[in-house]
Amino acid sequence: MSTHTHSAETTRSVNPFRVALLVGGLIAVGFGVAVLFWPAKTAVAVTGVLAVYAIAAGVVYIAVAAVARWQSTGSRIGHALLGVLFILAGAYAFASLQESAAFLALFVTVMIGVMWIVEGFTALFTLGESGSSAVTVIFAIISVLAGFALLSTPVWGAGFLWWLFAISLVVLGVLNVARAFPLRG
């Protein structure tokens, strides 16, 4: 009887959800710390991972074009061209990882800035449909100003977003690790 209870207790303590929280939290903390201490190196590493993905996706697209005989000729040509573009983009990124990382950071920053501006104006257009006009106007103003701030200083904005991302990973990772070990009252 004691063995059965011990077995049930052991099974209960190895909860897959808690393990996922723990592992995910530790990975987030590790990556966040890496970004905080080595921001340029981690940006280059992320770019390298994206370059590997681009090359792999390109190979898959070319393979689809080669073997998908049931698809139309136009579809197969499109897949082949897309595959070549993915491979070229990945190869270029590998050839100049630092420049590609800088471009990627600026591109993402500009896109976030544009999206925040559009989101702010969209909020204003839906002013009559929201539950709180004052909160909607405040949200819209902050969103538009934040978007213009990113667009006016994209290099600073990219650095700030990368720093914010790192701190968020560390904080959320620590919280997930804490969630994996519930407090008992």
JOKA-V623613 format. One line per field, one symbol per residue. ss: DSSP state (H for helix, E for strand, L for the rest). phi: phi as a letter, one per 40 degrees, with the letter a starting at -180 (. if undefined). burial: I if it has 24 or more other C-alpha atoms within 12 Angstrom, else O. A space follows every 50 residues. Layout:
BEGIN
ss = ???
phi = ???
burial = ???
END
This chain:
BEGIN
ss = LHHHHHHHHHHHHLLHHHHHHHHHHHHHHHHHHHHHHLHHHHHHHHHHHH HHHHHHHHHHHHHHHHHLLLLLHHHHHHHHHHHHHHHHHHHHHHHLHHHH HHHHHHHHHHHHHHHHHHHHHHHHHLHHHLLLHHHHHHHHHHHHHHHHHH HHLHHHHHHHHHHHHHHHHHHHHHHHHHHHLLLLL
phi = .ccccccccccccccdcccccccccccccccccccccbcccccccccccc ccdcccccccccccccbccccccccccccccccccccccccccccacccc ccccccccccccdccccccccccccbdccccbccccccdccccccccccc ccbcccccccccccdcccccccccccccccbccbc
burial = OOOOOOOOOOOOOOOOOOOOIIOIIIOIIIIIIIIIOOIIOIIIIIIIOI IIOIIOIIIOIIOIIOOOOOOOOOOOOOIIOIIIOIIOIIIOIIOOIOOI IIOIIIOIIIOIIIIIIOIIIOIIOOOOOOOOOOOIIOIIOOIIOIIIII IOOIOOIIIOIIIOIIIIIIOIIIOIIOOIOOOOO
END
